Amino acid sequence: MNSLDPSTTETDKDLPLREDVRLLGRILGDTVSQQEGSEVFDVVESIRQNSVRFDRDFDEHARAELERILAELPRDTMLAVIRSFTYFLHLANIAEDEHHVRRRRAHEMIGSPARDGSLELALTRLQAAGIDAEGLRACLEQALISPVLTAHPTEVSRKSILFCQHEVRGLLDDRDRLRLTPSELADNEVALRRAVLTLWRTRMVRSTRLAVIDEVKNGISYFDETFFVELPRLYCQFEDQLRQAFPGQKWALPNFFRVGSWIGGDRDGNPFVTAEVLRESMRRQSIAAFDFYLGEIHALGRELPLSHTLVEVSDALAALAEASPDSAPQRLDEPYRRALTGIYARLAATSSALDQHESPEHAVGIAEAYATPEQIVADLQVLVDSLIANGAELIAAGRLRSLIRAIGVFGFHLAPIDLRQNSEVHARTVSELLLRAKCCANYADLDEAARIALLSEEITSPRPLYSPYIDYSPETRGELAIFFAAHELRQRYAASALPNCIISKTDGVSDLLEVALLLKEGGMLVPGETPRLALNIIPLFETIDDLQRAPAVMQQLFTLPAYRALVAARGDEHEVMLGYSDSNKDGGFLTSGWELYKAEIGLTQVFAEHGIRLRLFHGRGGSVGRGGGPSYDAILAQPPGAVAGQIRITEQGEVIASKYANPEVGRRNLEILAAATLEESLLGVDRDDLPTAAFHQAMEELSTLAFQTYRQLVYETPGFTRYFRESTPILEIATLNIGSRPAARTASERIEDLRAIPWVFSWAQCRLMLPGWYGFGSAVKRWRAERPDGLLLLQEMYRHWPFFRTLLSNMDMVLAKSDLAIASRYAELVSDAELRSSIFARISEEWHATREALLAINGQDELLADNPLLQRSMRNRFPYIDLLNHLQVELLHRLRAGDDDIRLKRGSLITINGIAAGLRNSG
């Protein structure tokens, strides 16, 4: 396995990437040969060469040879082939990530101009637009930027595999950064071989389904790898850049950038998230935070052996040192170390009290626990002030500065956990509470107006509905337990530990009032003349109909005195979540994007009318079919006024690993979110390229046509559900142990009840990517038929409207990753020949129409023409991804014919892993 890149036409700047890929490919090939035998290696290499020749040159001889070899593969050899190419794609991903880091460092070393998505360029643009220090400071004081890790994994790799890949990444990084001697290079290669061998001998797919706590541990690992170090580093970097950009100004940034989590709090369709799981999730997060702080304090003790015989110290530091339980004679003249020993002892006592957790290094004595993170920061600030006052500002600006920022950001709880549940469950819970309290015997039968009236009265009443002496149904007991646990955890860790309650499938005002009532029962809403509301109540509008109703729902809510008082209690700020995944599954790619955009405009207007600050939470997935795509472009494509300094975005599935497993790549992605948010907040409203009424009208008409085409195929074509289930590996994905939650909300086989994640993931596996483009081509064709000059308008929209340009750019990427020839092989899995032929013909026709329309609008000759880096990457991956697709189809044929050989099932699951790794944003 010599190279991901068979061509020789790339520029010299990509030579290190090719060398890394060839090195890893050679090591993997040697490992296969040594572990599986030379005959297996020869088969793997023959398949690789023929696949590359066919993909590059359309060599029919190579295709015939490839088909012959695959048809004659023994089952054990087939498994080795699948594992070889899957691991190769994983290793290629590592090499590409390292190359991005390498190129960024190279740009910095030669002083290249800052790039889009950098805070440096964002500050330059803000200053050029006349934004002064006070304007920027005002924005930052109210800002909130939060990527939120979710428990929706399409990351099919085990943590053990990711750990091995981390080892490979670190060794590649050493080869790039360090000037290794020949013997050191040899040692490095031995270590790489060791890591790849471990990888080869590690089971690739899970044998059991993940538990929620496993997902929590996986989420925490990204803090260990990236967030603990890189997020404070980003804050410090930004503060330094602000001081350079605005000389003479003092900058102490508020903690506006936080990483959130749904893991352990998202109950929508997941019966395994209970009150005890929520408690344990928070405890695990807290332990991780304290272990990091304690490790950093221990390291600071090594770094600060400063003696008071050689340096002056402040009175406050001297007092802190004197209060320390550390009385060791050898440290009596080292006040900084003594102070840190005391801080360590108090931190250890805090962790023990909160989490019943023993510190990694035993404290030297008993100390009083800290009551709040601010107390820790105050003690550490004493060290900072003393160092600065006595000529050691350089020392204060190192690990100590980063630790203070980390404690401010992560607190005692690490990441704020959002609670989420389906509105139907809330309704059933409220209905039972009202029934058992003899307040309403038929809540479920009330119309919306009657529900609103009843709930408005109840949330203002001091009388509780719940009684511990009543025996409720298991569902109601479980829901109430969650709210009671949330109240307890907020008191234990901090209000910021559990700040949000999200309502899935929101479609009316009563959905929010029901949650307000449950919060009251849980002690987190205190009624009165000036009520107190402890959590943000966040509606999640998901379907097309829900998005269209969203502004009206919020308008009605804000006119209710009882609810308006609650909003005032939250500082006249309200969050709304928008669902990209389900709206796409409901109405198709184009209509979903347009209805989301319109909902944002409508919500912005409603909130402005009522003097309430809007924060939007974007429920984006990794794939374009679930709202994915480059974050920078997506934020800049928001309607003017929709960001306003605050944004939350979900990070899901394999995208979490691709963005945040590598620390430097992680920091770059965090920086992109910050830079784009500032640019859109302060510059977006003044853009000269705002869309005209003609743009909006064209989009409305195109959306209507695309919606019709999409719905006709997916929901109105007899047999389509059968076609989908037989032509994609949805059944196999449902059995893949990639998450704690079921693939569907109910046992129904209806597409309406299928979760959006496996829906999109399945279409990606069979290389159709249908949710990311279907309906656009026919919509443009029908629309242009009535407008001779319609193409000119569409081209103008593409040039001048960021929303439309981003929409088409994401569609361009999806089309480039699709392959009709491969998809046709999956279609052959459909047992009904007539159904197979008719539906695939429609899909194929629409794909060609969409490609034609896209290229006509963007003026390109081929897909991804304006993104040569991604174009080249995908072109070089296709021989390996395509091969895994062919093998997957063969395995599905055999499995569905009744062959229950465990090797076939294992092989099919590994192909899912490999294809996902090759496509990178498929879930």
MOHU-V243628 format. One record per residue. N is the residue number from 1. SS is DSSP state (hx for helix, st for strand, lp for the rest). Layout:
# MOHU-V243628
N_SS / N_SS
This chain:
# MOHU-V243628
1_lp / 2_lp / 3_lp / 4_lp / 5_lp / 6_lp / 7_lp / 8_lp / 9_lp / 10_lp / 11_lp / 12_hx / 13_hx / 14_hx / 15_hx / 16_hx / 17_hx / 18_hx / 19_hx / 20_hx / 21_hx / 22_hx / 23_hx / 24_hx / 25_hx / 26_hx / 27_hx / 28_hx / 29_hx / 30_hx / 31_hx / 32_hx / 33_hx / 34_hx / 35_hx / 36_hx / 37_lp / 38_hx / 39_hx / 40_hx / 41_hx / 42_hx / 43_hx / 44_hx / 45_hx / 46_hx / 47_hx / 48_hx / 49_hx / 50_hx / 51_hx / 52_hx / 53_hx / 54_hx / 55_hx / 56_hx / 57_hx / 58_lp / 59_lp / 60_hx / 61_hx / 62_hx / 63_hx / 64_hx / 65_hx / 66_hx / 67_hx / 68_hx / 69_hx / 70_hx / 71_hx / 72_lp / 73_lp / 74_lp / 75_hx / 76_hx / 77_hx / 78_hx / 79_hx / 80_hx / 81_hx / 82_hx / 83_hx / 84_hx / 85_hx / 86_hx / 87_hx / 88_hx / 89_hx / 90_hx / 91_hx / 92_hx / 93_hx / 94_hx / 95_hx / 96_hx / 97_hx / 98_hx / 99_hx / 100_hx / 101_hx / 102_hx / 103_hx / 104_hx / 105_hx / 106_hx / 107_hx / 108_hx / 109_hx / 110_lp / 111_lp / 112_lp / 113_lp / 114_lp / 115_lp / 116_lp / 117_lp / 118_lp / 119_hx / 120_hx / 121_hx / 122_hx / 123_hx / 124_hx / 125_hx / 126_hx / 127_hx / 128_hx / 129_lp / 130_lp / 131_lp / 132_lp / 133_hx / 134_hx / 135_hx / 136_hx / 137_hx / 138_hx / 139_hx / 140_hx / 141_hx / 142_lp / 143_lp / 144_st / 145_st / 146_st / 147_st / 148_st / 149_st / 150_lp / 151_lp / 152_lp / 153_lp / 154_lp / 155_lp / 156_lp / 157_lp / 158_lp / 159_hx / 160_hx / 161_hx / 162_hx / 163_hx / 164_hx / 165_hx / 166_hx / 167_hx / 168_hx / 169_hx / 170_hx / 171_hx / 172_hx / 173_hx / 174_hx / 175_hx / 176_hx / 177_hx / 178_lp / 179_lp / 180_lp / 181_lp / 182_hx / 183_hx / 184_hx / 185_hx / 186_hx / 187_hx / 188_hx / 189_hx / 190_hx / 191_hx / 192_hx / 193_hx / 194_hx / 195_hx / 196_hx / 197_hx / 198_hx / 199_hx / 200_hx / 201_lp / 202_lp / 203_lp / 204_lp / 205_lp / 206_lp / 207_lp / 208_lp / 209_lp / 210_lp / 211_lp / 212_hx / 213_hx / 214_hx / 215_hx / 216_hx / 217_hx / 218_hx / 219_hx / 220_hx / 221_hx / 222_hx / 223_hx / 224_hx / 225_hx / 226_hx / 227_hx / 228_hx / 229_hx / 230_hx / 231_hx / 232_hx / 233_hx / 234_hx / 235_hx / 236_hx / 237_hx / 238_hx / 239_hx / 240_hx / 241_hx / 242_hx / 243_hx / 244_hx / 245_hx / 246_lp / 247_lp / 248_lp / 249_lp / 250_lp / 251_lp / 252_lp / 253_lp / 254_lp / 255_lp / 256_lp / 257_st / 258_lp / 259_lp / 260_st / 261_st / 262_lp / 263_lp / 264_lp / 265_lp / 266_st / 267_lp / 268_lp / 269_lp / 270_lp / 271_lp / 272_lp / 273_lp / 274_lp / 275_hx / 276_hx / 277_hx / 278_hx / 279_hx / 280_hx / 281_hx / 282_hx / 283_hx / 284_hx / 285_hx / 286_hx / 287_hx / 288_hx / 289_hx / 290_hx / 291_hx / 292_hx / 293_hx / 294_hx / 295_hx / 296_hx / 297_hx / 298_hx / 299_hx / 300_hx / 301_hx / 302_hx / 303_hx / 304_lp / 305_lp / 306_lp / 307_lp / 308_lp / 309_lp / 310_lp / 311_lp / 312_lp / 313_lp / 314_lp / 315_hx / 316_hx / 317_hx / 318_hx / 319_hx / 320_hx / 321_hx / 322_hx / 323_lp / 324_lp / 325_lp / 326_lp / 327_lp / 328_lp / 329_hx / 330_hx / 331_hx / 332_lp / 333_lp / 334_lp / 335_hx / 336_hx / 337_hx / 338_hx / 339_hx / 340_hx / 341_hx / 342_hx / 343_hx / 344_hx / 345_hx / 346_hx / 347_hx / 348_hx / 349_hx / 350_hx / 351_hx / 352_hx / 353_hx / 354_hx / 355_hx / 356_lp / 357_lp / 358_lp / 359_lp / 360_lp / 361_lp / 362_lp / 363_lp / 364_lp / 365_lp / 366_lp / 367_lp / 368_lp / 369_lp / 370_lp / 371_lp / 372_lp / 373_hx / 374_hx / 375_hx / 376_hx / 377_hx / 378_hx / 379_hx / 380_hx / 381_hx / 382_hx / 383_hx / 384_hx / 385_hx / 386_hx / 387_hx / 388_hx / 389_hx / 390_lp / 391_lp / 392_lp / 393_hx / 394_hx / 395_hx / 396_hx / 397_hx / 398_hx / 399_hx / 400_hx / 401_hx / 402_hx / 403_hx / 404_hx / 405_hx / 406_hx / 407_hx / 408_hx / 409_hx / 410_hx / 411_lp / 412_lp / 413_lp / 414_lp / 415_lp / 416_lp / 417_st / 418_lp / 419_st / 420_st / 421_st / 422_st / 423_hx / 424_hx / 425_hx / 426_hx / 427_hx / 428_hx / 429_hx / 430_hx / 431_hx / 432_hx / 433_hx / 434_hx / 435_hx / 436_hx / 437_lp / 438_lp / 439_lp / 440_lp / 441_lp / 442_lp / 443_hx / 444_hx / 445_hx / 446_lp / 447_lp / 448_hx / 449_hx / 450_hx / 451_hx / 452_hx / 453_hx / 454_hx / 455_hx / 456_hx / 457_hx / 458_hx / 459_hx / 460_lp / 461_lp / 462_lp / 463_lp / 464_lp / 465_lp / 466_lp / 467_lp / 468_lp / 469_lp / 470_lp / 471_lp / 472_lp / 473_lp / 474_hx / 475_hx / 476_hx / 477_hx / 478_hx / 479_hx / 480_hx / 481_hx / 482_hx / 483_hx / 484_hx / 485_hx / 486_hx / 487_hx / 488_hx / 489_hx / 490_hx / 491_hx / 492_hx / 493_lp / 494_lp / 495_hx / 496_hx / 497_hx / 498_lp / 499_lp / 500_st / 501_st / 502_st / 503_st / 504_st / 505_lp / 506_lp / 507_lp / 508_lp / 509_hx / 510_hx / 511_hx / 512_hx / 513_hx / 514_hx / 515_hx / 516_hx / 517_hx / 518_hx / 519_hx / 520_hx / 521_hx / 522_lp / 523_lp / 524_lp / 525_st / 526_st / 527_lp / 528_lp / 529_lp / 530_lp / 531_lp / 532_st / 533_st / 534_lp / 535_lp / 536_st / 537_st / 538_st / 539_st / 540_st / 541_st / 542_lp / 543_lp / 544_hx / 545_hx / 546_hx / 547_hx / 548_hx / 549_hx / 550_hx / 551_hx / 552_hx / 553_hx / 554_hx / 555_hx / 556_hx / 557_hx / 558_hx / 559_lp / 560_lp / 561_hx / 562_hx / 563_hx / 564_hx / 565_hx / 566_hx / 567_hx / 568_hx / 569_hx / 570_lp / 571_lp / 572_lp / 573_st / 574_st / 575_st / 576_st / 577_st / 578_st / 579_st / 580_hx / 581_hx / 582_hx / 583_hx / 584_hx / 585_hx / 586_hx / 587_hx / 588_lp / 589_hx / 590_hx / 591_hx / 592_hx / 593_hx / 594_hx / 595_hx / 596_hx / 597_hx / 598_hx / 599_hx / 600_hx / 601_hx / 602_hx / 603_hx / 604_hx / 605_hx / 606_hx / 607_hx / 608_hx / 609_hx / 610_hx / 611_lp / 612_lp / 613_st / 614_st / 615_st / 616_st / 617_st / 618_st / 619_st / 620_lp / 621_lp / 622_lp / 623_lp / 624_hx / 625_hx / 626_hx / 627_lp / 628_lp / 629_lp / 630_lp / 631_hx / 632_hx / 633_hx / 634_hx / 635_hx / 636_hx / 637_lp / 638_lp / 639_lp / 640_lp / 641_lp / 642_lp / 643_lp / 644_lp / 645_lp / 646_st / 647_st / 648_st / 649_st / 650_st / 651_st / 652_lp / 653_lp / 654_hx / 655_hx / 656_hx / 657_hx / 658_hx / 659_hx / 660_hx / 661_lp / 662_lp / 663_hx / 664_hx / 665_hx / 666_hx / 667_hx / 668_hx / 669_hx / 670_hx / 671_hx / 672_hx / 673_hx / 674_hx / 675_hx / 676_hx / 677_hx / 678_hx / 679_hx / 680_hx / 681_hx / 682_hx / 683_hx / 684_hx / 685_hx / 686_hx / 687_lp / 688_lp / 689_lp / 690_lp / 691_lp / 692_lp / 693_hx / 694_hx / 695_hx / 696_hx / 697_hx / 698_hx / 699_hx / 700_hx / 701_hx / 702_hx / 703_hx / 704_hx / 705_hx / 706_hx / 707_hx / 708_hx / 709_hx / 710_hx / 711_hx / 712_hx / 713_hx / 714_hx / 715_lp / 716_lp / 717_lp / 718_lp / 719_lp / 720_hx / 721_hx / 722_hx / 723_hx / 724_hx / 725_hx / 726_hx / 727_hx / 728_lp / 729_lp / 730_hx / 731_hx / 732_hx / 733_hx / 734_hx / 735_hx / 736_lp / 737_lp / 738_lp / 739_lp / 740_lp / 741_lp / 742_lp / 743_lp / 744_st / 745_lp / 746_lp / 747_lp / 748_lp / 749_lp / 750_lp / 751_hx / 752_hx / 753_hx / 754_st / 755_lp / 756_hx / 757_hx / 758_hx / 759_hx / 760_hx / 761_hx / 762_hx / 763_hx / 764_hx / 765_hx / 766_lp / 767_lp / 768_lp / 769_lp / 770_hx / 771_hx / 772_hx / 773_lp / 774_lp / 775_lp / 776_hx / 777_hx / 778_hx / 779_hx / 780_hx / 781_hx / 782_hx / 783_hx / 784_hx / 785_hx / 786_lp / 787_lp / 788_lp / 789_lp / 790_hx / 791_hx / 792_hx / 793_hx / 794_hx / 795_hx / 796_hx / 797_hx / 798_hx / 799_hx / 800_hx / 801_lp / 802_hx / 803_hx / 804_hx / 805_hx / 806_hx / 807_hx / 808_hx / 809_hx / 810_hx / 811_hx / 812_hx / 813_hx / 814_hx / 815_hx / 816_hx / 817_hx / 818_lp / 819_lp / 820_hx / 821_hx / 822_hx / 823_hx / 824_hx / 825_hx / 826_hx / 827_hx / 828_lp / 829_lp / 830_lp / 831_lp / 832_lp / 833_hx / 834_hx / 835_hx / 836_hx / 837_hx / 838_hx / 839_hx / 840_hx / 841_hx / 842_hx / 843_hx / 844_hx / 845_hx / 846_hx / 847_hx / 848_hx / 849_hx / 850_hx / 851_hx / 852_hx / 853_hx / 854_hx / 855_hx / 856_hx / 857_hx / 858_hx / 859_lp / 860_lp / 861_lp / 862_lp / 863_lp / 864_lp / 865_lp / 866_lp / 867_lp / 868_hx / 869_hx / 870_hx / 871_hx / 872_hx / 873_hx / 874_hx / 875_hx / 876_hx / 877_hx / 878_hx / 879_hx / 880_hx / 881_hx / 882_hx / 883_hx / 884_hx / 885_hx / 886_hx / 887_hx / 888_hx / 889_hx / 890_hx / 891_hx / 892_hx / 893_hx / 894_hx / 895_hx / 896_hx / 897_lp / 898_lp / 899_lp / 900_lp / 901_lp / 902_hx / 903_hx / 904_hx / 905_hx / 906_hx / 907_hx / 908_hx / 909_hx / 910_hx / 911_hx / 912_hx / 913_hx / 914_hx / 915_hx / 916_hx / 917_hx / 918_hx / 919_hx / 920_lp / 921_lp / 922_lp / 923_lp
